[in-house]
């Protein structure tokens, strides 16, 4: 039996394709050097 954490359950509810569209529209990864927006969120 595997335990899924509360954080894991929340991340599963996020639609990654919509997240990518928002990142592109707001250009949040434009000047990133280390972490992209998804990595920063998780």
C-alpha positions as CSV (number, residue, x, y, z in Angstrom):
1,X,0.0,0.0,0.0
2,X,1.5,3.3,-1.0
3,X,0.7,6.5,0.8
4,X,0.0,9.6,-1.3
5,X,0.8,12.7,0.7
6,X,-1.6,15.7,0.8
7,X,0.8,17.7,-1.2
8,X,0.9,14.9,-3.9
9,X,-2.9,14.9,-4.0
10,X,-3.0,18.7,-4.5
11,X,-0.4,18.5,-7.3
12,X,-2.4,15.8,-9.1
13,X,-5.4,18.2,-9.3
14,X,-3.4,20.8,-11.2
15,X,-3.7,20.6,-14.9
16,X,-0.1,20.9,-16.2
17,X,-1.1,21.9,-19.7
18,X,-3.1,24.9,-18.3
19,X,-0.1,25.7,-16.1
20,X,2.2,25.8,-19.1
21,X,-0.2,28.1,-21.0
22,X,-0.3,30.5,-18.0
23,X,3.5,30.4,-17.8
24,X,3.8,31.2,-21.5
25,X,1.2,34.0,-21.4
26,X,2.8,35.7,-18.3
27,X,6.4,34.9,-19.5
28,X,7.4,33.8,-16.0
29,X,10.2,31.6,-17.3
30,X,11.6,34.3,-19.5
31,X,14.7,35.0,-17.4
32,X,14.9,31.9,-15.3
33,X,18.4,30.4,-14.8
34,X,17.8,27.5,-12.4
35,X,14.3,26.4,-11.6
36,X,11.4,26.7,-14.0
37,X,8.0,27.7,-12.7
38,X,6.8,24.1,-12.3
39,X,9.9,23.1,-10.3
40,X,9.5,26.2,-8.2
41,X,5.9,25.3,-7.5
42,X,6.6,21.7,-6.6
